[in-house]
Amino acid sequence: MVVAVKESLRELRNQLSLLNHQVGARLDLKDVDLDCLELIAGHGPLSPSALARRAGLHPATVTGIVDRLERGGWVDRERDSVDRRAVMVRARRDRSSELFGLYSGMNASIDDICAGYSEAELELVTDFLRRTSSAGGDAAQALPTP
């Protein structure tokens, strides 16, 4: 059964990657731009160096990504209120409906799927997904730096 779980996770990763790629293409965003936008929206505002750490990218790469996101109207650079020399990157909330619209089909499908499970079963699934996500993060950190 463990093999089936691992295969299902790989297939989920592939399908979500395809969905994200199609969403990015409709918004004229590279996959990595969309990934970083998600990090900024979910954990922001972030400094570029914090974004680079979270995304596992070189800071120079993140500079180019933030430049593209800013040009596209997805993020704003702002001075940090505490340290005026520092820059923070914030997702523009006025653009979030565009993203939500493109993911609405997937979100509706997940709602339908979840409706078939009890609260206790959903807690178990949530625990599994959180622990699996954490394991993925730990594995990524354990890899040698290129």
N, C-alpha and C positions, 0 to 999 in steps of 0.2 A: 504494500500500500504506500510505503514511503516513496517508492519510485514513481508511482502515479501522482503523488503530491508534487514532486519535483518537476515532472513533465508538465503538469497543469500550471505550475508557476512559470515555467519557461514559455508556455503557450500564452499565458496572460501577459507576460512581459512583451512578447512579440506583438500581440494584438493591440496593447496599449501604445506601443511604439508606433505601430502603423496609424492608429488614431491620432496620436500627437503629430506625426509627420503630416498627415492630411490637414489637420487644424492649422499647423504652422504654414503650410503651403497656401492655404486660403487667406492667411493674415500676412503673407510675405515675411514670415519669420523662419529663420533656420531652427533646426531642432534644438540646438544648444541655447539659442536666444529664448525659445519658449520655456526650456528648462529653467533658465535663470530668471525669467519673468515670474514663473511659478514660485521660485524660492523667494524672490523679492516680495511678491504679493502675500505669501504665507508667513514670512519671517521678518519682513521689513518694517521700517526702513533699515537698510543695511549699508555699511560702508563697502566700497569696492573690494577691500581686502577681506572682509567678512564673507562677502558673496563668493570670492575666489575660493576661500576655505570650504564653504558649504558645497560648492559645485565641484570641488576637486580640480580646479583649473588654475593655470598660471595667471598672475595678476595682469600681465599685459594682454592676455586673451580676454579677460573680463573687461578691460578698458574698451576694447573694440566692440564687445557685446553691448555694454552699457551705451556706447555711442550710437549703435544701431537702434537700440530700444528707445533712446531719447529722440532720435531723428524720426522714428515711427510714431512718436506720441504715446508710447506705452509707459514711460517712466519720466520722472523729474529728478534732477540733481538738486540737492538743497544743502545749505550750510548746516552743520550740526549745531543745535541750540546751545550745547555745553561748550564745545570746542569749535569756534568759528572758522578755524583753519581746516577742519575736517569736512569731508563731503559725505552726504548720505544719499542713497538712491531709494526713491519711493515709487511704488506702482501708482499709476493714475487710475483712480477708482471709476472715473467716467468712461473708461474703456472696458471695464470688466464685463459688461453685458454682451459685448461681442464674443468674448471667450465663453461665457456661460451658454450663449446661444448655440455655439458649435459643439459643446459638450452635452447639450440638453438631452439628446437621444440616449447617450450612455448613462446619464444620470437617471433618466426615467426607467431604463432597463434595470439598473441597480436597485431602484426603489421597488420595482416589481419582484425582483429576485428576493430582496430582503423581506418582502411581505409574506413570503412562504416559510419563514423561519420564526421560531419563538424568540423571545427576548434573551433567554439563556443561551440559545444556539448562536444568536448574533454576538453575544458577549464572548463566546468561545472563538468565533471567527475573527472578531476584532483583536482578541489577544494573540491569536496565531499570526495575523497580518502584522501587528506591531512588533512581535518578536522576530518574525521573518525579516521585516524591514531593518530592525536593529542588527540582525546577523549580517545582512547585506552591507550595512554601513561599517560594521566591524571588519568584515572581509576586505572591503575597499581600503580601509586604513592600514590593514596589515600588509597590503601589497607594497613591494619596494617602489620607491619614487623613481620615475623614468629619468 
